[in-house]
Structure formats: C-alpha cells, structure tokens
Amino acid sequence: MKFTVILLPSADTDLTYFRTHEQRIILTGIGTHLTYDATIETKRRKRLDPNPIAPWELRIDHYRIFYVLVPATQIHVVAIGYKDHNDLYIRGKKVDL
C-alpha cells in the first residue's frame, strides 16, 4: 500500500539541525522506507512501546525518524533525531524515552 509522507513542522525543524548531506540521507531513507508498507515491521521499521514521541520508528544508520500512521494513507513524521550509543538526541538535546 502506498502512503503519503508529511513532515510536520516539528520534524522539519529537527531536519534543519543536520548538515545538508545528512538531510539527504534522511530524506532519501524516508522516501525509500516509508512510502510503501510503512506498517510492516522490518529490520529498519519497528513499532515502539508507548512513549511520548511516536508509536513507530525508522532507523537509517544512526538517525531515527519517528512517525505516526494517520487513517487513510498518510504518515506524519513527528521527530527526527540520532542515536549515540544508547542515547537519543533530537536537535542536539538528549531525550529520554
């Protein structure tokens, strides 16, 4: 099933934190892995335990894309961050899940 991916303003702000080549990697990963079958868990996509950010996560290298499935065929990307060991950072600030 094909999905329409929408970056929410919060995710757009998160994306501007990264350098241009990192933004390309992230956006290419979103286009590749979330456009089709975003509801199927894979090595890169997984459903998360209840948390304050989002119910789904996409992993692209050490980058993390958090998203919500909206009824119909839309995906809202709500946050973009990166992992450093076991710590998650969004806009350079550590976030506890």
N, C-alpha and C positions, 0 to 999 in steps of 0.2 A: 504494500500500500504506500502511495506517495504522500508525503507530508509537506506542508508549507512551514518553513522555519522563520520565526520572527525574533529578532534580538530586541529585548526590552531595553528601555533607556538605561537601566542599571547595568545590564550586560554590555551595552555599548560603551559606557563609561569605564567598565572593567577592561574592555578591549583596548582602549586608548592608553592604558597603563603600560602595555607591552610595546616593544620595538616593532618596526614595520615588518621585518621578516618573520617575527614571532606571530604577528597578526595574520600574515598569510598562511602560516602553518595551521593556526587555529581555525580560520575561516574555511580553508580547504578541508580540514577534518570535519567541520560541521556539515559542509555540503556533501561530503562523501558518506558520512556515517549516520546522519540524521534525516536525510531526505527520504530514504526508504527504510522501512522496517525498524523504526526507532523504538518500537515497543517490544522488540525481541532482545532478550539478554544475550550478550556475546562477551568475548574477552575484553572488549573496549566499553561496552554499554552495560550498565547494571542498575537495578532498582536498589535504592538506598533504604536503610532503616529510617523511620520517621526522624526528620531533622528540620531545623529552621530555614534551610536554603531551598531545597527542591527534592522531589522524590526520585529523580533519575540523574545519573552521572555518565558523562562520556569522557574517556581517557584518551588523550593524544599526547604521547610521550609523557612529560611531567606536567602537562597542562590538564586542567579539569574544567569541563563545561557542564554546568548544572541546568537542567531543563525540566519543564512541566508539559505534560500532554494535555492539550485542550480538546474538548469534544469537537467533533467534525474531523478535520485532518490538519490540525495546526500544532506546532511545537513552539513554546515560548522559552527562549534561552534567558534565564534569570540572573546567572552569575558566571563569571569566568575567572579562574584562578590558577595557581600552580602548587605542586607539592614539592616540598624539600624534606626528604626523609619521610617522617610520619606527620609532618606539619603542613596544614593547608594555609595558603596566603591568597588573599583577594585584595587587590590594589596595594600590595606590599604590606598588609597588616595580617597578622596571624588570626585565623578563625577557628573556633572550637566547634566541632560538630556534636 
